[in-house]
Amino acid sequence: MPFESANSKPLNLLFAILFLQAASYIAVLFDIPVARQILLFTYLTFVPGYLIVKLLKFSFEPLGTLVFSIGFSVAFIMLVGLALNELGFMAGLSQPLSAIPLIVVLNNVILTAALLTYLKNERSEVPRVSFGFVKWIMPLLVPLILSVVGAVFVSVYGDNCLLLLMILAISLVAAFLTLKSKVSSVAYALAVFIIGVSLLFHSSFASKYITTFGSDVSLEHFVFKNTLENGFWSSVSPAYWHTGLGRLNGMLSITVLPTVYSNLLNLDSTWVFKLVFPLIFVFVPLCLYLLWKKSFGVKWAFVSVFFFMATTTFYTELLGLNRQMIAELFFVLLLFVLLDKRMNSLQRIFSFTVFSFGLVASHYGIAEIFLFLIVFALVCLLVFKRQSNNLTVGMVVLFFVIMFVWYIYTSNASVFESLLDFGEHVYRQLGEFFNLESRGETVLRGLGLENPPTIWNAISRFFAYATE
C-alpha cells in the first residue's frame, strides 16, 4: 500500500503546529530567503485546511484530505484576510494587511483551531509513505526539471530544445502509465500533479514578466497592486468610471489573497501570479481525478485528466486569468461536495458554505454558471420527484443569497450592474432575432417569407421544397 495509517495522539499535531508557528515568526521577522517562501507557502496553503478537515472528522482518503485541505486553506486566508481588513481599522491599524498583523492574526486563529482539534479528537491518523509511493518520484521528476530549466533557457537564451524534450517526456510518462496493467492510485495522482505543474511552469517561467495570453491579467495585477501598496482592501472601486475595474476589485482572489501571500512570503507581486497561483491551480486536476475515478476507475480517470491538462487553455489562457484559477478550485470542490455520499449534513453544509463564498468572491462568471447548474439540477430532481440530501432548496437559496449580497455591497455593485446590463443586452438581441423586419431582403427570401423576384426563382424554390 502506498499509504499506511498510523494512530498518534493529537498532542503531537499540536506540538507540530507550535513548531511551525515559531518557525514562521522567525522566518518573517528575520526575513530568511528561500526558507521563508517555502515554509510560509506550505504552512498557509495546507495547515489551516488540514485542521478544519480533522476538526470536522472528514473520512477522506489521503488524496482527498490533501485536496480539501488546500481548498479550506485558500478560503481560510480569504476570510481571515477580509475580517482583519474590516476590523483592523477599528483597532487603529492603518495597514491591516501588512506582514506583522497578518502573521499574528493567522497564527492565533490557526492555534485556536489546533487546540479545538486537540480537545475534540482522541486520536489522529498520520499517513506513512511506503517505498511503493517513493519509487515513482524520481522518474516523474524528469518532466518537472526539464520544464523549469527549459523555461529558463527560453527566457535567457531563446532556446526551447529542453521544453520540447519535456513534452516528449510527458507523453512517454502518460503512455507508460496508460498501457501498464497495474498502477497504484497514488502514482496516477502524483503523475497528474507533476504533469500539471510542468505544463504550467513551462509557460509561466518562459518570461520574467506576466504573460497575458490575450487576457485581462494587467487589470488583475492593477487591483492587486492597489491593495498591496495601500496595505488594505477597499470595497469601493478604485475607478468609479471603469466598470471592469470595479468587477475585478470585488474579487478577493486577486486582491486580498495575493496580498497575504506577497506580504508573508516577501514575494514580488509578479511572482505571486507566476508561481503561487499555478501551484494552487494544479490541485484542480487532482480534484477532478478524485471525482472521475469513482465512476471510471483510476486508469480512465488519469486519461481524462491528462486530456484536460493537455488542452492549450490549461497552460496558456488560464495563466492570464488568476481569479479563474482560484474559482475553478472552488468549483470542482463544490462538485465534489454535491456528488460525495459519505459526508454527514454538518460536513456538507459547512463545506458548501465555505466553498460557495470562495467561488463567489473569486469569479462572478463561474459563480453564475454554478448557480445555473444547481438550479437546473434541483428542478430536475423536483420534476422527476427524486429526493436528494446532497442538493436541497436551502443550499441553492444559500448560494444565491451569498452571491446577491456580495455583488450588491462591493465595488459600487459593479458586478450586479454588469449582470443587469448583460441581461438587458440579451433581451434586446432576442427581440431583434424574432423581429422579421430586422432581417435583410435576401434572408427573408431564403426563408420563403419574401416574394420571389422572377419566375425562375419561384420554380427553383418549388423544387427545393419538394426534394427536402
C-alpha positions in Angstrom: 0.0 0.0 0.0 1.4 3.4 -0.9 -0.1 4.9 2.3 -0.4 3.3 5.7 -2.2 5.0 8.5 -0.6 5.1 12.0 -2.5 6.3 15.0 -0.9 9.1 17.1 -2.1 11.3 19.8 -3.3 14.8 18.6 -0.8 16.2 21.1 1.9 15.5 18.5 -0.1 17.5 16.0 -0.4 20.4 18.4 3.4 20.4 19.0 4.0 20.3 15.3 1.7 23.4 14.8 3.5 25.2 17.6 6.9 24.4 16.0 5.7 25.6 12.6 4.4 28.8 14.1 7.6 29.5 15.8 9.5 28.9 12.6 7.1 31.2 10.7 7.7 34.0 13.2 11.5 33.6 12.8 11.3 33.4 9.0 9.2 36.6 8.8 11.0 38.7 11.4 14.5 37.8 10.2 13.4 37.6 6.5 15.3 34.3 5.8 15.4 33.9 2.0 14.0 30.7 0.4 13.1 29.2 3.8 10.5 32.0 4.3 8.9 31.4 0.9 8.9 27.6 1.1 7.8 27.4 4.8 5.1 30.1 4.7 3.6 28.8 1.5 3.4 25.2 2.7 2.1 26.3 6.1 -0.5 28.7 4.9 -1.7 26.6 2.0 -2.1 23.3 3.8 -2.2 23.6 7.6 -5.4 25.6 8.2 -7.4 23.4 5.9 -6.0 20.2 7.4 -7.0 21.3 10.8 -10.6 22.0 9.6 -10.7 18.6 7.9 -9.6 16.9 11.2 -11.9 19.1 13.3 -15.0 18.1 11.3 -13.8 14.5 11.1 -14.0 14.1 7.3 -13.4 10.4 6.3 -11.3 11.0 3.2 -8.5 9.0 1.7 -5.1 10.8 1.9 -5.5 12.5 -1.5 -9.0 13.7 -0.7 -7.7 15.1 2.6 -4.9 16.9 0.7 -7.3 18.5 -1.8 -9.8 19.6 0.8 -7.1 21.0 3.0 -5.9 23.1 0.1 -9.4 24.4 -0.6 -10.2 25.1 3.0 -6.8 26.9 3.5 -7.3 29.2 0.5 -10.8 30.1 1.7 -9.5 30.5 5.2 -6.9 33.0 4.0 -9.5 35.0 2.1 -12.0 35.0 5.1 -9.4 35.9 7.8 -7.8 38.5 5.5 -11.2 40.0 4.9 -12.1 40.0 8.6 -8.7 41.5 9.5 -9.1 44.1 6.8 -12.5 45.2 8.1 -11.7 45.0 11.8 -8.2 46.4 11.6 -9.3 50.0 11.2 -11.4 49.7 14.3 -8.2 48.6 16.1 -6.3 51.6 14.8 -4.3 49.7 12.1 -3.7 51.8 9.0 -2.4 48.8 7.1 -4.1 45.7 8.4 -2.9 43.5 5.5 0.8 44.1 6.2 3.1 41.2 7.3 3.1 41.6 11.1 -0.7 41.9 11.7 -1.3 39.1 9.2 1.2 36.6 10.7 0.0 37.3 14.3 -3.8 37.0 13.5 -3.4 34.0 11.2 -1.2 32.1 13.7 -3.6 32.9 16.6 -6.6 31.6 14.6 -4.7 28.5 13.4 -3.6 27.8 17.0 -7.2 28.1 18.2 -8.2 25.5 15.5 -5.3 23.3 16.6 -6.5 23.5 20.3 -10.1 22.6 19.3 -8.8 19.7 17.2 -6.8 18.5 20.2 -9.7 18.8 22.6 -12.2 17.1 20.2 -10.2 14.2 18.8 -8.7 11.4 20.9 -6.5 10.0 18.2 -5.4 11.2 14.8 -4.4 9.3 11.7 -1.0 10.2 10.3 -0.2 8.8 6.8 3.1 7.0 6.3 4.7 6.9 2.9 5.9 3.5 1.8 8.5 2.6 -0.9 5.7 1.8 -3.3 5.0 5.5 -3.5 8.5 6.8 -3.3 9.8 4.7 -6.3 7.7 6.8 -8.7 9.0 10.2 -7.6 12.4 10.2 -9.4 11.1 9.2 -12.9 8.2 11.6 -12.6 10.5 14.5 -11.6 12.2 14.4 -15.1 9.4 16.5 -16.8 9.4 19.0 -14.0 13.1 19.5 -14.1 13.0 19.9 -17.9 10.1 22.3 -17.6 11.8 24.7 -15.1 15.3 24.6 -16.7 13.8 24.7 -20.2 11.8 27.8 -19.4 14.9 29.5 -18.0 16.8 28.6 -21.2 13.9 30.1 -23.3 14.0 33.3 -21.2 17.8 33.7 -21.2 19.0 32.1 -24.5 15.8 31.8 -26.6 16.4 28.0 -26.9 13.3 25.8 -26.5 15.0 22.4 -27.0 14.6 21.3 -23.4 10.9 22.3 -23.5 10.5 20.0 -26.5 12.1 17.2 -24.5 9.7 18.0 -21.6 6.7 17.5 -23.9 8.2 14.2 -25.1 8.9 13.1 -21.5 5.3 13.9 -20.5 4.0 12.0 -23.5 6.1 8.9 -22.6 5.0 9.1 -18.9 1.3 9.3 -19.9 1.7 6.5 -22.4 3.5 4.2 -19.9 1.0 4.8 -17.1 -1.9 4.2 -19.5 -0.5 1.0 -21.0 0.8 -0.5 -17.8 -1.6 -3.0 -16.3 -1.2 -2.3 -12.6 -0.5 1.2 -11.4 -1.5 2.5 -7.9 -3.9 5.3 -7.5 -1.3 7.4 -5.7 1.1 7.0 -8.6 -1.5 8.3 -11.0 -2.2 11.2 -8.7 1.5 12.1 -8.4 1.7 11.9 -12.2 -1.2 14.3 -12.5 0.4 16.7 -10.1 3.9 16.6 -11.8 2.4 16.9 -15.4 0.2 19.8 -14.3 3.0 21.7 -12.6 5.3 21.1 -15.6 2.9 22.3 -18.2 2.0 25.4 -16.1 5.6 26.3 -15.3 6.9 25.9 -18.9 4.6 28.7 -19.9 4.7 30.8 -16.7 8.5 30.8 -16.4 9.3 31.5 -20.0 9.4 35.2 -19.3 10.3 37.3 -16.3 7.1 39.3 -16.9 3.5 38.3 -16.5 2.3 36.9 -19.8 -1.2 38.0 -20.8 -2.2 35.3 -23.4 -4.8 37.8 -24.5 -6.5 38.1 -21.1 -7.1 41.0 -18.7 -4.3 40.0 -16.3 -3.0 43.5 -16.4 -6.2 44.8 -14.8 -6.0 41.9 -12.2 -2.4 43.0 -11.4 -3.5 46.6 -11.0 -6.2 45.9 -8.4 -3.7 43.5 -6.7 -1.0 46.2 -6.6 -3.5 48.8 -5.4 -4.4 46.6 -2.4 -0.8 45.6 -1.7 0.6 49.2 -1.7 -2.3 50.5 0.4 -2.0 47.7 2.9 -5.8 47.2 2.9 -8.6 46.3 0.6 -11.3 48.8 -0.1 -14.7 47.6 -1.2 -15.1 50.8 -3.2 -13.9 50.6 -6.8 -10.5 52.3 -7.4 -12.0 53.9 -10.5 -15.8 54.5 -10.4 -15.9 55.3 -14.1 -14.4 51.9 -15.0 -16.9 49.1 -14.5 -14.4 46.4 -15.4 -12.0 47.5 -12.6 -15.0 47.6 -10.2 -15.8 44.0 -11.0 -12.2 42.9 -10.5 -11.8 44.8 -7.3 -14.7 42.9 -5.8 -12.9 39.6 -6.2 -10.9 38.6 -3.1 -9.0 36.1 -5.1 -7.0 38.8 -6.8 -6.9 41.4 -4.0 -6.8 40.0 -0.5 -5.4 36.5 -1.3 -2.3 37.5 -3.3 -1.7 40.4 -0.9 -1.5 38.0 2.0 0.9 35.7 0.1 3.0 38.6 -1.2 3.5 40.2 2.3 4.1 37.0 4.2 6.3 35.3 1.7 8.0 38.6 0.8 7.4 37.8 -2.8 7.2 40.2 -5.7 3.6 40.7 -7.0 4.7 39.3 -10.4 5.9 36.1 -8.9 2.8 35.6 -6.8 0.8 35.3 -10.1 3.6 33.4 -11.9 4.4 30.9 -9.1 1.9 30.8 -6.2 -1.3 30.8 -8.2 -0.2 28.0 -10.6 0.8 25.8 -7.6 -2.7 26.3 -6.2 -4.4 25.7 -9.6 -2.7 22.4 -10.1 -4.9 20.9 -7.5 -7.9 21.3 -9.8 -6.9 18.3 -12.0 -6.2 16.4 -8.8 -9.7 17.0 -7.6 -11.1 16.1 -11.0 -9.1 12.8 -10.8 -10.8 12.1 -7.4 -14.2 12.7 -8.9 -13.7 10.7 -12.1 -12.0 7.7 -10.5 -15.2 6.9 -8.7 -17.1 6.4 -11.9 -14.4 5.3 -14.4 -11.7 3.8 -12.4 -8.2 5.1 -11.7 -6.7 4.5 -15.2 -9.5 6.2 -17.2 -9.7 9.0 -14.6 -6.0 9.6 -15.3 -6.5 9.6 -19.0 -9.4 12.0 -18.7 -7.4 14.4 -16.5 -4.5 14.1 -18.9 -6.6 15.3 -21.8 -8.0 18.1 -19.6 -4.4 19.3 -18.9 -3.3 18.8 -22.5 -5.7 21.4 -23.8 -4.0 24.6 -24.7 -6.2 26.7 -22.5 -5.0 24.9 -19.4 -1.4 26.2 -19.7 -1.9 29.4 -21.6 -5.0 31.4 -21.2 -5.7 30.4 -17.6 -2.3 31.8 -16.6 -3.7 35.2 -17.5 -6.9 34.6 -15.6 -5.7 34.3 -12.0 -9.2 34.8 -10.5 -10.5 32.0 -12.6 -7.7 29.6 -11.5 -8.8 30.1 -7.8 -12.5 29.9 -8.8 -12.1 26.6 -10.6 -10.6 25.1 -7.5 -13.7 26.0 -5.5 -15.9 25.0 -8.4 -14.6 21.4 -8.5 -14.6 21.2 -4.7 -18.3 22.2 -4.8 -19.0 19.5 -7.3 -17.2 17.0 -5.0 -19.4 18.1 -2.1 -22.6 17.6 -4.2 -21.6 14.2 -5.5 -19.9 12.7 -2.4 -22.2 10.5 -0.4 -20.0 9.9 2.7 -20.4 13.4 4.2 -22.9 14.0 7.0 -25.1 17.0 7.0 -22.8 19.2 9.0 -19.8 18.5 6.9 -21.7 19.0 3.7 -23.4 22.3 4.7 -20.1 23.7 6.2 -18.1 22.8 3.1 -20.8 24.1 0.7 -21.0 27.4 2.6 -17.2 28.0 2.7 -16.6 27.0 -0.9 -19.6 28.9 -2.1 -18.2 32.1 -0.6 -14.8 31.3 -2.0 -16.3 30.9 -5.5 -18.5 34.0 -5.3 -15.6 36.1 -4.1 -13.3 34.7 -6.8 -15.1 34.9 -10.1 -18.5 36.2 -10.9 -18.8 34.4 -14.2 -18.1 30.9 -12.8 -20.4 31.7 -9.8 -23.3 32.4 -12.3 -22.6 29.1 -14.1 -22.6 27.2 -10.9 -25.9 28.8 -9.8 -27.5 27.9 -13.1 -26.1 24.3 -12.7 -27.5 23.7 -9.2 -30.9 25.4 -10.1 -31.2 23.2 -13.2 -30.3 20.1 -11.1 -32.8 21.0 -8.4 -35.6 21.5 -11.0 -34.8 18.1 -12.5 -35.0 16.5 -9.0 -38.4 18.1 -8.4 -39.8 17.2 -11.8 -38.8 13.6 -11.5 -39.8 13.6 -7.8 -36.5 12.3 -6.6 -35.1 13.3 -3.2 -31.5 14.1 -2.6 -29.7 15.1 0.6 -26.7 16.2 -1.5 -28.6 19.2 -3.0 -31.5 20.9 -1.3 -33.6 24.0 -1.8 -31.8 25.6 1.2 -28.4 25.1 -0.4 -29.5 26.8 -3.6 -31.0 29.7 -1.7 -27.9 30.0 0.5 -25.7 30.2 -2.6 -28.0 32.8 -4.2 -28.0 34.9 -1.0 -24.2 34.9 -0.7 -23.9 35.8 -4.4 -26.5 38.5 -4.2 -25.2 40.2 -1.0 -21.5 40.1 -2.1 -22.2 41.5 -5.6 -24.5 44.2 -4.3 -22.4 45.6 -1.5 -18.9 45.5 -3.0 -17.3 47.8 -5.6 -20.3 50.0 -6.0 -22.4 47.0 -7.1 -20.3 46.9 -10.4 -20.8 43.1 -10.8 -24.6 43.4 -10.2 -24.9 46.3 -12.6 -22.9 44.3 -15.2 -25.4 41.4 -14.8 -28.3 43.7 -15.4 -26.7 45.3 -18.4 -25.9 41.9 -19.9 -29.5 40.7 -19.3 -30.8 43.8 -21.0 -28.5 43.3 -23.9 -29.6 39.7 -24.3 -33.2 40.7 -24.2 -32.7 43.3 -26.9 -30.8 40.8 -29.1 -33.6 38.3 -28.7 -36.2 40.9 -29.7 -34.2 41.7 -32.9 -33.8 38.0 -33.5 -37.6 37.3 -33.6 -38.3 40.5 -35.4 -38.6 39.7 -39.2 -38.2 43.4 -40.1 -34.7 43.3 -38.7 -33.6 40.8 -41.4 -32.4 41.7 -44.9 -34.4 41.0 -48.1 -32.1 38.2 -49.1 -32.5 36.4 -45.7 -36.3 36.7 -45.9 -36.3 35.4 -49.4 -34.3 32.4 -48.3 -36.8 31.7 -45.5 -39.6 31.9 -48.0 -41.1 35.0 -46.5 -40.4 37.3 -49.4 -42.0 37.1 -52.9 -39.5 35.7 -55.5 -38.2 38.3 -57.9 -38.5 36.1 -61.0 -40.5 33.1 -62.2 -37.2 31.1 -62.3 -36.6 31.8 -58.7 -40.1 30.6 -57.9 -39.6 27.3 -59.8 -36.2 26.7 -58.1 -37.8 27.3 -54.7 -40.6 24.8 -55.6 -38.1 22.1 -56.5 -36.1 22.8 -53.3 -39.1 22.4 -51.1 -40.3 19.3 -53.0 -37.0 17.5 -52.6 -36.4 18.2 -48.9 
